[in-house]
Amino acid sequence: MIATETARTIFLVLLGLSVIWVIACIVRNDMQTIVRAMVVMIVVGLGFFYLNQTKLKTISFKAIKNDLFPPKTVYYSYDKHVSMVDLAQQTAYTFAEPGPRFVLDMEEGGKYLSVKDLDPLNDVLKFIGLPPVTHGVRELASITGSSHDVNLYRWDDYQLGILTIERGICHNSRSIETFPCIVSILVRSR
């Protein structure tokens, strides 16, 4: 990632150099190179124009892609249930099938999965009105060793208390595909 102001300065310098290159090609009457110089000048100019128009504070390829081509908002059907358990408020969000995709990575041993890519998960949390998570976690069974904790992922330091996500396998009948998905999200206050 790079700061937008820094990228803007770099593109301004490159634009100045490309203008000098075009002028040098015109003075030398080099018609073969002038086309390349003009293409470079136009591309750098468009980049500089974009950087002047964007509201992004930092620039990365992913941020630019999402800014130029925003991902379509996906809507999920879910039920929300609030209850009191052991003097703590517990809010459960249960998703109808097919639930949101759950992007997971295989751990070294190949037995357990872990959450590393937070963007898809944070999109789902944002959709249901919850704050984002700040770090990935391993499957709870890999930590506790209990077979009851398979398919569970828990954040003990979550902003609202303890966040637990249950993973399942969803089937999308429209595209005839099967994928790991979020079955339920449980937030328990401390």
C-alpha distance (Angstrom), angle and dihedral (degrees) to the residues before:
residue distance angle dihedral
M1 . . .
I2 3.74 . .
A3 3.79 130.8 .
T4 3.80 113.9 -101.4
E5 3.81 92.1 -128.0
T6 3.81 91.1 54.8
A7 3.82 92.1 48.2
R8 3.81 90.0 47.6
T9 3.84 90.6 53.8
I10 3.81 91.7 47.9
F11 3.81 91.8 50.0
L12 3.81 91.1 47.6
V13 3.81 90.7 54.6
L14 3.83 90.8 46.0
L15 3.80 90.4 48.8
G16 3.82 90.3 51.9
L17 3.81 91.2 49.5
S18 3.81 92.2 48.2
V19 3.83 90.9 50.5
I20 3.82 89.0 51.8
W21 3.82 88.7 49.1
V22 3.82 91.6 52.5
I23 3.82 91.3 48.4
A24 3.82 90.7 48.6
C25 3.82 90.2 51.4
I26 3.81 91.1 50.3
V27 3.83 91.8 48.9
R28 3.83 91.9 48.7
N29 3.81 90.5 43.7
D30 3.80 89.5 -129.0
M31 3.80 101.3 158.9
Q32 3.82 94.9 173.8
T33 3.79 93.8 59.9
I34 3.81 97.2 37.1
V35 3.81 91.9 73.4
R36 3.82 91.1 55.3
A37 3.78 91.2 45.4
M38 3.80 91.7 50.9
V39 3.82 92.3 48.1
V40 3.81 90.2 51.2
M41 3.81 90.5 46.8
I42 3.83 91.7 50.6
V43 3.82 93.7 47.6
V44 3.81 92.8 47.5
G45 3.81 89.8 44.5
L46 3.81 91.5 52.8
G47 3.80 89.6 48.6
F48 3.80 90.7 50.8
F49 3.81 90.6 47.4
Y50 3.82 90.6 51.0
L51 3.81 91.8 49.4
N52 3.81 90.3 51.8
Q53 3.83 91.8 50.8
T54 3.81 101.0 42.0
K55 3.79 123.3 96.9
L56 3.80 93.4 -153.8
K57 3.81 115.3 122.2
T58 3.80 94.0 -157.2
I59 3.78 128.9 28.2
S60 3.81 127.0 -138.4
F61 3.79 131.3 151.6
K62 3.80 90.8 -106.0
A63 3.82 92.8 48.3
I64 3.81 91.7 49.5
K65 3.81 91.5 47.6
N66 3.80 91.7 50.1
D67 3.81 91.1 45.3
L68 3.81 94.7 50.1
F69 3.80 96.5 35.9
P70 3.81 108.0 24.2
P71 3.79 112.9 -155.8
K72 3.76 112.8 -109.3
T73 3.76 114.5 -104.0
V74 3.76 112.3 -110.5
Y75 3.78 118.6 -151.2
Y76 3.77 121.1 -147.1
S77 3.77 128.5 -163.1
Y78 3.79 111.6 -130.3
D79 3.79 142.5 157.1
K80 3.79 122.8 -133.4
H81 3.79 120.5 -150.3
V82 3.82 124.0 -178.8
S83 3.80 120.5 -164.6
M84 3.80 141.8 156.5
V85 3.81 117.0 -114.1
D86 3.82 121.0 176.6
L87 3.83 92.2 -18.3
A88 3.80 91.5 -53.1
Q89 3.79 126.5 108.4
Q90 3.77 112.9 -119.8
T91 3.79 123.0 -165.8
A92 3.80 118.6 -167.6
Y93 3.80 124.3 -166.4
T94 3.80 112.2 -165.4
F95 3.80 118.0 -169.6
A96 3.79 125.9 -145.2
E97 3.78 116.0 -128.6
P98 2.95 125.5 -58.1
G99 3.78 90.9 41.8
P100 3.78 126.3 -172.9
R101 3.78 117.0 -62.7
F102 3.79 114.1 -99.6
V103 3.79 111.6 -149.4
L104 3.80 109.6 -149.1
D105 3.81 135.9 172.5
M106 3.79 126.1 -142.6
E107 3.80 114.1 -115.8
E108 3.79 121.5 -130.1
G109 3.80 97.6 -92.5
G110 3.80 91.3 48.9
K111 3.79 92.7 -130.2
Y112 3.80 100.2 98.1
L113 3.79 138.3 36.4
S114 3.79 129.0 -137.9
V115 3.79 137.6 -163.0
K116 3.82 112.1 -116.5
D117 3.82 105.5 143.1
L118 3.80 102.9 69.4
D119 3.82 100.1 178.2
P120 3.85 98.1 82.0
L121 3.82 91.3 44.5
N122 3.81 92.4 47.2
D123 3.81 89.5 50.4
V124 3.82 89.4 57.4
L125 3.81 92.1 45.7
K126 3.80 89.9 49.8
F127 3.82 90.3 49.2
I128 3.81 92.0 57.1
G129 3.81 92.7 41.6
L130 3.80 101.8 -103.9
P131 3.82 128.4 131.1
P132 3.82 117.8 -102.6
V133 3.78 126.6 -99.9
T134 3.79 117.3 -114.1
H135 3.79 102.7 -152.6
G136 3.78 141.4 22.6
V137 3.80 126.1 -104.9
R138 3.78 138.9 -156.3
E139 3.78 124.4 -116.0
L140 3.79 107.6 -79.1
A141 3.83 92.4 -125.7
S142 3.82 89.9 61.2
I143 3.82 88.4 58.9
T144 3.82 101.9 38.9
G145 3.80 98.4 31.3
S146 3.82 89.3 -137.6
S147 3.79 120.4 132.7
H148 3.83 87.8 -145.0
D149 3.81 88.8 69.4
V150 3.81 96.2 57.6
N151 3.83 111.8 124.8
L152 3.84 92.3 18.9
Y153 3.81 126.0 116.3
R154 3.81 119.1 -172.4
W155 3.79 134.3 -167.6
D156 3.83 108.4 -164.6
D157 3.82 92.6 -178.8
Y158 3.81 96.4 52.3
Q159 3.78 116.5 144.5
L160 3.84 94.4 -115.5
G161 3.81 97.5 38.6
I162 3.80 126.1 -83.5
L163 3.81 117.6 -4.1
T164 3.80 118.1 -159.7
I165 3.79 123.6 -177.5
E166 3.78 122.8 -165.6
R167 3.78 117.4 -151.0
G168 3.78 125.5 -150.0
I169 3.77 141.2 160.7
C170 3.80 116.2 -94.5
H171 3.77 129.9 -164.1
N172 3.77 121.0 -148.5
S173 3.80 107.0 -155.2
R174 3.81 93.0 -167.2
S175 3.79 95.6 59.1
I176 3.82 96.4 23.1
E177 3.77 92.9 -127.8
T178 3.79 135.6 136.5
F179 3.81 121.9 -148.8
P180 3.81 142.2 158.7
C181 3.78 109.6 -89.7
I182 3.77 143.2 174.3
V183 3.80 110.1 -96.0
S184 3.79 97.5 178.2
I185 3.78 142.7 -5.8
L186 3.78 119.4 -150.0
V187 3.82 123.7 -166.9
R188 3.79 116.7 -171.3
S189 3.77 120.7 -174.4
R190 3.78 118.2 -135.7
